[in-house]
Amino acid sequence: MHCVRCSTPAQVYAQQTDKPQPAVTRVLPTCQAHRLSPARPQLTVRPSVLRARDTAIAHATMQETSAPTVQRTSGRTLLCTSVTASTFEQALDEIRQISEAGADMIELRLDMLTDFDAEKHLQQMLNETDTPKLVTMRPTWEGGNYDGPEPQRLAVLKYAARLGASHVDVELKVATYFFAGGGPVPVDTKVILSSHNFEETPTDAALENTLQQMWASGADVAKIATTATDISDCARVLTLLKTSQGPCIALCMGERGQPTRMLAAKYGGYLTFGALGGDKQSAPGQPTLHQLIHMYRLPDLTPNCQIFGVIGNPVSHSRSPQLHNAAMAATGIDAVYLPLLVDNLKKFLKTYSSADYGGFSVTIPHKLAALECADEVDLVAQQIGAVNTLVRQPGGSLKGYNTDWSAAITAIENGLQPDSHTTAESMPSQQQDESMSRHSSNSVSGPGAEEATMSGRVFNDGQGETQNGSVLKGRTVVVIGAGGAGKALAFGAAHKGAKVIIANRTVEKAEALAAQMQGGAQAISLDQLSSGEAKGDVLANTTSIGMHPQEDASPVSSSVLASFDLVFDAVYTPMDTRLLQDARAAGCKTVSGVEMFIGQAAEQFELFTGKEAPIDLMRQVVLTSLGQ
């Protein structure tokens, strides 16, 4: 047998034609004509897509028939990982790794191999492990790497089926040619008919039409992959899973489309894809197999699971999914927590308004918009003027809370204690546990509890206080940033009796926030702060400056840091920001954003679930994810 790029379909199948074929025939209707160049089979009747064991029987039974009824697949959603290696030997290694990692199916992306020879390699790849194999040879015109003759490509897919592939992926555009030429396909090999759109997610009518074409063309499994230009596209694609008449794979590519990959199990998807590693994605937006199994717990999700998530832009840096999913698993909650890349908060909340979506964490830049979008707002969040938590109420409305301020203030107060270490992350674990246990000592009775919730309870719980009150009382706190987190921290510092100075790149925004503060606050520009015009006891950065991927950036000149006793940075990715490094070099105590992050997340968890947050576990998960 020759290399596939040099072989004819007859050569590809020469060694198979003498084998006896089971007397089983499947006659399925055709799809619409496509735009590609391979010669159309010469038929005297309307062309039909044939799934037959015997070519003679297949030709004898050419006729119009109705599409077969395909039963929706039962059981859990399969986890599939693609082999993306460029050489045969590397591919064998990836096959073994994927099997060991726990995938239910392995996709062999033959188009990515630069040294592929069907006769030499395909049988060994299929037999390398017992994990079922899906064979794909994606052409360039459908987003793949294969740019050779179509007959040879389709012949390889038929050959793979005969060698025992459990599934083969065939593009809908060439379904007629695949079924009608090159010999029959064994019925125990499932044919996935696929369609990929790398530009957009088409209209609902177009998606449904594509799906119906797949069933009419003889698909055992239908696969539709689109590109999400907005996260609202995910809702329409997930609807296909719920309404499909047969086994269906429906997903949106890209970061905005990630929810379709994690929610496939909830909505009955046939399979979903997880990459072997972060650098081995076979399509944009794929989570890793390890994340699907261990973080999102996809094998354990049920159709009744509730959906939570963190809304932000950017959001890929967030450790919230690791933290909340671990906490939900530890407390036995049937729920999943997702990263949600949102451009328009109002549109997002309108799209995802069902009871399936139990609540959302809100981060940059949507905290002010969340205040406006919430149907009801907790008193403390209303006073602060920013919402970082939205909780679905029994009637379907959303109530807004702010858990930022109490977490940030507690972290700063702990850092100012005389016996504290120079960095919050180096605090003895016992002291960390005690401080955080006090922070979460009063659990709520359930989601949407009234004003005696965590977002308001810290007014009178004595956290971070001495015999004379809070350690912040009488001190000057300089807050960098006038956004949602800046409002929360400025409000909390003022409540604890501190003098507040707000520094912002746009001084008008700082002045607007200062005017809202009870008792007044001073407003300055970042340039004024960097020039040394403002001094204080605590410097607190609430902006995203210094966050991944801009780790080398700092919101303020290092020359002014020596005038502060303590520097706090709300950024926690990286954990040790440039600002904190400069502050330590200047002799300041430093407090990482990790403690604020854990504290606010613990409060959110209790608001979402009504259960006490597993603080120790949450801290361990976050520190591990940050490499600590």
C-alpha positions in Angstrom: 0.0 0.0 0.0 1.2 3.5 -0.9 1.3 6.7 1.2 -2.3 8.0 1.3 -1.4 11.2 -0.6 -0.2 9.0 -3.5 -2.8 6.3 -3.4 -6.1 5.8 -5.2 -9.2 4.7 -3.2 -8.9 1.3 -5.0 -5.3 0.9 -3.7 -6.4 1.9 -0.2 -9.0 -0.8 -0.2 -7.2 -3.5 -2.3 -6.4 -5.6 0.8 -9.9 -5.4 2.1 -12.0 -6.4 -0.9 -11.6 -10.1 -0.5 -12.8 -10.2 3.0 -16.3 -11.6 3.5 -18.8 -8.8 4.4 -21.8 -9.2 6.8 -25.1 -9.2 5.0 -26.3 -6.0 6.7 -27.5 -3.1 4.7 -28.4 0.4 5.8 -30.0 2.7 3.2 -30.0 6.3 4.2 -31.1 9.5 2.3 -28.7 12.0 1.0 -27.7 15.5 2.0 -27.8 18.4 -0.3 -25.1 18.8 -3.0 -21.9 20.5 -1.9 -19.4 22.8 -3.4 -16.3 20.7 -3.6 -14.8 19.4 -6.8 -14.6 15.5 -6.5 -16.6 13.9 -9.3 -20.2 13.2 -8.4 -21.2 9.5 -8.6 -23.1 8.8 -11.9 -26.6 7.6 -10.7 -29.8 7.2 -12.7 -31.9 7.9 -9.6 -31.7 10.6 -6.9 -28.3 10.0 -5.1 -28.6 8.3 -1.8 -26.2 8.0 1.1 -25.6 4.3 1.5 -24.4 2.4 4.7 -24.1 -1.1 3.3 -21.9 -4.1 3.9 -22.1 -5.4 0.4 -21.4 -3.1 -2.5 -23.6 -5.1 -4.8 -26.5 -5.0 -2.4 -25.9 -1.3 -1.9 -26.2 -0.5 -5.6 -29.2 -2.8 -6.0 -31.1 -1.0 -3.2 -30.6 2.6 -4.4 -33.9 4.3 -3.7 -35.6 7.2 -1.9 -36.2 6.4 1.8 -37.1 8.4 4.9 -34.5 9.3 7.4 -34.2 6.7 10.2 -35.2 7.5 13.7 -32.0 7.9 15.8 -32.5 7.4 19.5 -30.8 9.9 21.8 -27.8 8.3 23.4 -28.3 7.1 26.9 -25.7 7.4 29.7 -23.2 10.1 30.5 -21.4 12.4 28.2 -18.2 11.0 26.9 -14.8 12.7 27.4 -12.8 12.9 24.2 -9.2 14.1 23.9 -7.4 14.7 20.5 -4.0 13.5 19.5 -2.3 16.6 18.1 1.2 15.4 17.6 3.0 16.1 14.4 4.8 12.7 14.1 3.8 9.1 14.3 6.0 8.3 17.3 4.8 11.3 19.2 1.2 10.3 18.4 1.7 6.9 20.0 3.0 8.5 23.1 0.1 10.9 23.3 -2.4 8.0 22.8 -0.9 6.3 25.8 -0.9 9.5 27.9 -4.6 10.2 27.0 -5.7 6.6 28.0 -3.9 6.9 31.3 -5.5 10.3 32.0 -9.0 8.7 31.8 -10.5 9.8 28.5 -13.4 7.8 27.2 -12.4 8.3 23.6 -9.3 9.4 21.7 -9.5 11.4 18.5 -6.8 10.7 16.1 -6.2 13.9 14.1 -4.4 12.3 11.2 -4.3 15.7 9.4 -1.8 17.0 12.0 0.7 14.2 11.2 3.5 15.2 8.9 4.8 11.6 8.4 1.5 9.7 8.2 1.3 6.5 6.1 -2.0 4.7 6.3 -0.6 1.2 5.7 2.2 1.6 8.2 0.6 3.6 10.9 -3.2 3.5 11.1 -3.6 -0.1 12.5 -1.0 0.5 15.2 -2.5 3.8 16.3 -6.0 2.1 16.6 -4.6 -0.8 18.5 -2.1 1.1 20.8 -4.6 1.2 23.7 -8.1 -0.2 24.3 -9.6 3.2 24.5 -12.1 3.7 21.6 -10.7 5.8 18.7 -12.4 8.5 16.7 -10.6 9.1 13.4 -10.5 12.6 11.9 -8.6 13.9 8.9 -9.8 17.5 8.7 -9.2 19.3 5.4 -8.0 22.9 5.2 -11.3 24.0 3.9 -12.9 23.0 7.2 -10.2 24.3 9.5 -7.8 21.4 9.4 -4.3 20.7 8.0 -5.0 18.2 5.2 -4.6 19.8 1.7 -4.4 16.7 -0.5 -6.9 15.0 -2.8 -10.4 14.4 -1.4 -10.8 10.9 -2.7 -7.7 9.7 -0.8 -8.8 11.5 2.4 -12.3 9.9 2.3 -10.7 6.6 1.5 -8.6 6.7 4.6 -11.6 7.4 6.8 -13.4 4.3 5.2 -10.2 2.3 5.8 -10.1 3.4 9.4 -13.7 2.2 9.9 -12.8 -1.2 8.5 -9.8 -1.5 10.7 -12.0 -1.0 13.8 -12.3 2.7 14.5 -15.3 3.2 16.8 -16.1 6.6 15.1 -15.1 8.5 12.0 -15.7 12.2 11.6 -16.9 13.2 8.1 -17.7 16.8 7.1 -21.3 17.3 6.2 -20.3 18.9 2.9 -18.9 15.6 1.6 -21.3 13.2 3.2 -22.8 12.1 -0.1 -19.4 11.2 -1.5 -18.2 9.5 1.6 -21.2 7.1 1.8 -21.6 6.5 -2.0 -17.9 5.8 -2.9 -15.0 3.7 -1.8 -16.9 0.7 -0.3 -19.2 0.2 2.6 -18.8 1.3 6.3 -19.2 -1.2 9.1 -22.4 -0.5 11.1 -20.4 -0.8 14.4 -18.4 2.2 13.4 -20.4 5.4 14.1 -20.2 8.1 11.5 -20.1 11.7 13.0 -21.2 14.2 10.4 -19.7 17.5 11.3 -20.0 21.2 10.5 -17.5 23.9 11.6 -18.0 27.7 11.5 -14.8 29.6 12.5 -16.4 33.0 12.1 -19.7 33.1 14.0 -22.7 31.2 15.4 -25.4 31.2 12.7 -29.0 31.9 13.4 -31.2 29.5 15.2 -32.9 28.5 11.9 -29.6 27.9 10.2 -28.4 25.8 13.1 -31.5 23.7 13.1 -31.4 23.3 9.3 -27.8 22.1 9.5 -28.8 19.6 12.2 -31.7 18.2 10.1 -29.4 17.9 7.1 -27.1 15.7 9.2 -29.9 13.4 10.2 -31.1 13.2 6.6 -27.6 12.5 5.4 -27.2 9.4 7.6 -25.4 10.7 10.7 -25.1 8.4 13.6 -23.9 11.4 15.6 -24.3 15.0 14.5 -21.6 17.6 15.4 -22.0 21.3 15.1 -19.1 23.6 16.1 -19.5 27.3 15.8 -17.5 30.4 17.0 -18.9 32.4 19.9 -18.6 36.1 19.2 -20.6 36.7 22.4 -21.3 34.4 25.3 -25.0 34.6 24.5 -24.3 32.4 21.5 -23.7 29.5 23.9 -27.3 29.4 25.0 -28.5 28.9 21.4 -26.0 26.1 20.8 -26.8 24.4 24.1 -30.5 24.4 23.0 -29.5 22.1 20.1 -28.4 19.5 22.7 -31.7 19.7 24.5 -33.9 19.5 21.4 -31.9 17.2 19.1 -33.6 14.1 17.9 -30.5 12.0 18.1 -26.9 11.9 19.6 -25.5 15.4 19.2 -22.2 17.2 19.8 -22.8 21.0 19.9 -20.2 23.5 21.0 -18.9 27.0 20.6 -15.2 27.5 20.0 -13.2 30.3 21.6 -13.1 31.5 25.2 -16.6 33.0 25.0 -17.8 29.5 24.1 -16.3 27.6 26.9 -19.6 27.0 28.8 -20.8 24.8 26.0 -17.9 22.4 26.7 -18.4 22.3 30.4 -22.2 22.0 30.3 -22.4 19.2 27.7 -23.2 16.7 30.4 -26.0 18.7 31.9 -27.7 19.1 28.6 -27.2 15.6 27.2 -24.3 16.1 24.8 -22.9 12.9 23.2 -19.3 14.0 24.0 -17.2 16.9 24.8 -13.5 17.6 24.1 -10.7 18.2 26.6 -7.1 18.8 25.6 -4.2 16.7 26.9 -2.5 19.9 28.0 -2.9 23.6 27.7 -0.6 23.7 24.6 -2.3 20.7 22.9 -5.7 22.2 22.0 -7.2 20.9 18.8 -9.7 23.8 18.7 -9.9 27.3 20.4 -11.3 27.4 23.9 -10.8 23.7 24.9 -10.3 23.1 28.6 -8.0 20.3 29.5 -9.1 16.8 30.2 -7.8 17.1 33.7 -9.9 20.2 34.3 -13.0 18.6 32.9 -12.6 15.5 35.2 -11.2 17.0 38.3 -12.2 20.7 38.4 -15.5 20.8 36.6 -16.4 17.2 37.6 -18.1 16.6 34.3 -18.6 12.8 34.8 -20.6 13.6 38.0 -22.8 16.4 36.7 -26.5 15.7 36.4 -29.3 17.3 34.3 -30.4 19.0 37.6 -27.1 20.6 38.5 -27.1 24.3 39.2 -24.8 26.6 37.3 -22.7 29.4 38.9 -19.8 31.3 37.5 -17.5 34.3 37.6 -18.4 37.2 35.2 -15.5 39.3 34.0 -13.4 40.6 31.1 -10.7 39.3 31.2 -11.6 36.2 33.2 -9.1 33.5 32.2 -6.8 34.4 35.0 -9.4 33.9 37.7 -8.9 31.1 40.3 -12.6 31.3 41.3 -13.5 28.1 39.3 -10.8 26.1 41.1 -11.9 27.4 44.5 -15.7 27.2 44.1 -15.8 23.8 42.3 -13.5 22.3 45.0 -15.8 23.7 47.7 -18.9 22.4 45.9 -17.4 19.0 45.6 -16.4 18.9 49.2 -19.9 19.9 50.4 -21.7 17.5 48.1 -23.5 20.1 46.0 -24.8 19.2 42.6 -23.5 22.3 40.9 -20.7 23.6 38.6 -18.9 27.0 38.6 -17.7 28.4 35.3 -15.5 31.2 33.9 -17.8 33.5 32.0 -16.2 36.0 29.5 -18.9 38.6 29.3 -18.9 41.7 27.1 -22.3 43.1 27.9 -23.6 42.3 31.4 -27.2 43.3 30.7 -27.4 41.0 27.6 -25.8 38.2 29.5 -28.2 38.3 32.4 -31.2 38.5 30.1 -30.0 35.5 28.2 -29.2 33.3 31.2 -32.2 34.1 33.4 -33.5 30.6 34.1 -33.4 28.9 37.5 -30.6 26.8 36.2 -28.3 29.7 36.8 -28.1 30.1 40.6 -25.7 33.1 40.9 -22.6 34.8 39.7 -19.4 36.3 41.1 -18.7 39.7 39.4 -15.3 41.1 38.7 -13.7 43.8 36.6 -15.2 45.6 34.7 -18.8 44.7 35.6 -19.2 45.6 39.3 -20.9 48.9 38.7 -23.1 47.5 35.9 -24.1 44.7 38.3 -25.5 47.3 40.7 -27.7 48.6 37.9 -28.8 45.2 36.7 -29.7 43.7 40.0 -33.4 43.5 40.7 -32.7 44.1 44.4 -29.6 45.2 46.2 -28.3 44.5 49.7 -28.1 47.7 51.9 -24.4 47.6 52.2 -23.8 47.1 48.5 -26.2 50.0 47.9 -24.2 52.2 50.1 -20.9 51.2 48.5 -22.3 51.6 45.0 -20.9 48.3 43.6 -22.0 44.7 43.5 -19.6 41.7 43.2 -22.2 39.0 43.9 -25.5 38.2 42.2 -27.8 35.6 43.8 -30.9 34.1 42.1 -33.9 34.5 44.4 -36.8 32.0 44.7 -38.9 34.1 42.3 -36.2 34.3 39.7 -35.0 37.8 40.4 -31.3 38.6 41.1 -30.2 40.2 44.4 -26.8 42.0 44.5 -24.3 41.9 47.4 -20.8 43.2 48.0 -18.4 40.8 49.7 -15.2 42.7 48.6 -15.0 45.3 51.3 -15.2 43.1 54.4 -12.6 40.6 53.0 -10.2 43.4 52.0 -10.5 45.3 55.3 -10.0 42.2 57.3 -6.9 41.3 55.4 -5.4 44.7 55.9 -6.3 44.8 59.6 -4.7 41.5 60.1 -1.6 42.7 58.4 -1.4 45.8 60.6 -1.4 43.7 63.8 1.9 44.2 65.8 2.7 40.5 65.6 1.9 40.0 61.9 4.6 38.9 59.5 5.7 41.1 56.6 3.5 39.3 54.1 0.1 38.0 54.6 1.0 34.8 52.7 3.7 34.1 55.3 1.3 34.3 58.2 1.4 31.1 60.3 -1.3 28.8 59.1 -2.9 28.8 62.6 -3.3 32.5 62.6 -4.6 32.5 59.0 -7.1 29.8 59.9 -8.3 31.7 63.1 -8.7 35.0 61.2 -10.6 33.4 58.4 -12.7 31.3 60.7 -13.8 34.4 62.5 -14.5 35.9 59.1 -17.0 33.1 58.2 -18.4 32.2 61.6 -21.9 33.3 60.9 -23.3 31.3 58.0 -26.5 32.3 56.2 -29.7 30.3 56.2 -29.8 30.1 52.4 -29.3 31.9 49.1 -30.7 35.4 49.2 -30.9 35.8 52.9 -31.9 39.2 54.2 -29.7 42.0 55.5 -28.1 39.8 58.2 -25.9 38.4 55.6 -22.1 38.3 55.4 -22.0 41.4 53.2 -23.4 43.3 56.1 -22.5 41.3 59.2 -19.0 42.7 59.6 -20.3 46.0 60.8 -20.5 44.8 64.4 -18.5 41.5 64.6 -15.3 43.1 66.0 -13.0 41.8 63.3 -9.5 43.3 63.3 -10.4 45.4 66.4 -8.3 46.2 69.5 -9.6 47.5 72.8 -9.7 50.9 71.3 -11.5 49.8 68.1 -10.2 48.9 64.6 -6.5 49.2 64.0 -7.4 51.4 61.1 -9.1 54.0 63.3 -7.3 57.3 62.9 -5.0 56.1 60.1 -4.8 57.3 56.6 -5.6 54.8 53.8 -4.8 55.7 50.3 -6.9 53.8 47.8 -5.8 53.4 44.2 -8.7 53.0 41.9 -12.3 54.4 41.8 -14.0 51.3 40.4 -16.1 48.7 42.2 -13.3 47.3 44.3 -12.0 50.8 45.1 -15.5 51.9 46.2 -15.7 48.8 48.5 -12.4 49.3 50.1 -12.8 53.1 50.6 -16.2 52.5 52.1 -14.8 49.8 54.5 -11.8 51.9 55.6 -14.0 54.9 56.3 -16.4 52.7 58.2 -13.5 51.6 60.4 -12.6 55.2 61.2 -9.8 55.7 58.7 -9.1 58.9 56.8 -9.5 58.0 53.1 -7.6 59.4 50.1 -8.7 58.2 46.6 -6.1 58.2 43.8 -7.2 57.5 40.3 -5.8 58.0 36.8 -8.8 60.1 36.0 -9.1 62.5 38.9 -12.7 63.3 38.1 -13.7 59.7 39.0 -11.8 60.0 42.2 -13.6 63.2 43.0 -16.9 61.7 42.3 -16.2 58.8 44.6 -14.8 61.1 47.3 -18.0 63.1 47.2 -20.1 60.0 48.0 -18.1 59.1 51.1 -19.8 59.9 54.4 -17.5 62.2 56.3 -15.7 63.1 53.1 -12.5 61.9 51.4 -9.7 63.5 49.5 -9.2 62.9 45.7 -5.9 63.0 43.9 -4.5 61.8 40.6 -2.0 58.9 40.2 0.6 61.4 39.1 0.1 63.3 42.4 0.5 60.1 44.3 3.7 59.1 42.5 5.2 62.6 43.0 4.8 62.2 46.8 2.0 64.7 47.3 0.0 62.2 49.4 1.3 60.2 52.3 -0.4 57.7 54.6 -0.3 54.6 56.6 -1.8 52.1 54.2 -1.6 52.0 50.4 -4.2 49.8 48.8 -4.3 49.0 45.1 -7.7 48.0 43.8 -7.0 48.3 40.0 -5.9 45.5 37.7 -2.5 47.1 37.1 0.1 44.4 37.7 -2.3 41.5 36.9 -1.3 38.8 34.5 -0.2 39.2 31.8 1.2 42.6 32.8 3.2 41.4 35.7 5.9 44.0 35.4 3.5 46.9 35.8 2.9 48.8 39.0 0.3 51.5 39.7 2.7 53.8 41.5 6.3 54.8 41.6 8.5 52.8 44.0 10.0 56.0 45.3 6.9 56.9 47.4 6.3 53.5 49.1 8.6 54.1 52.0 6.1 56.6 53.5 3.6 53.8 54.1 3.5 51.2 56.8 1.6 48.6 54.8 0.9 48.0 51.1 -2.0 45.9 50.0 -2.6 44.7 46.4 -6.0 43.3 45.5 -4.3 41.6 42.5 -3.6 37.9 43.3 -2.4 36.7 39.9 0.5 36.8 40.3 0.5 36.4 44.0 3.6 38.5 44.5 3.1 41.5 42.3 5.6 44.1 41.3 4.0 46.6 43.7 4.4 44.2 46.6 8.0 43.5 45.7 8.8 47.2 45.6 7.0 47.7 48.9 9.0 45.0 50.6 12.2 46.5 49.2 11.1 49.8 50.8 10.6 48.2 54.2 6.8 48.0 54.2 4.6 45.2 55.4 2.7 43.7 52.5 -0.6 42.0 52.1 -1.4 39.9 49.0 -4.8 39.9 47.4 -5.1 36.2 48.1 -6.5 36.7 51.5 -9.1 39.2 50.2 -9.9 36.7 47.4 -10.4 33.8 49.7 -12.5 35.9 52.1 -14.9 37.3 49.5 -15.2 33.9 47.8 -16.1 32.3 51.1 -18.9 34.8 51.6 -20.1 34.3 48.1 -20.2 30.5 48.5 -22.4 30.8 51.5 -24.7 33.2 49.7 -24.9 30.8 46.7 -25.4 27.6 48.6 -26.6 28.3 52.2 -23.8 26.1 53.4 -20.7 26.9 55.5 -17.7 27.5 53.3 -14.7 25.1 53.7 -12.2 27.9 54.3 -9.1 25.6 54.8 -9.8 23.8 51.6 -10.4 27.0 49.7 -7.1 28.5 50.8 -5.2 25.3 50.0 -6.7 25.2 46.5 -5.9 28.8 45.7 -2.3 28.6 47.0 -1.8 25.3 45.1 -3.1 26.9 41.9 -0.7 29.8 42.4 2.2 27.4 42.8 2.7 28.1 46.6 
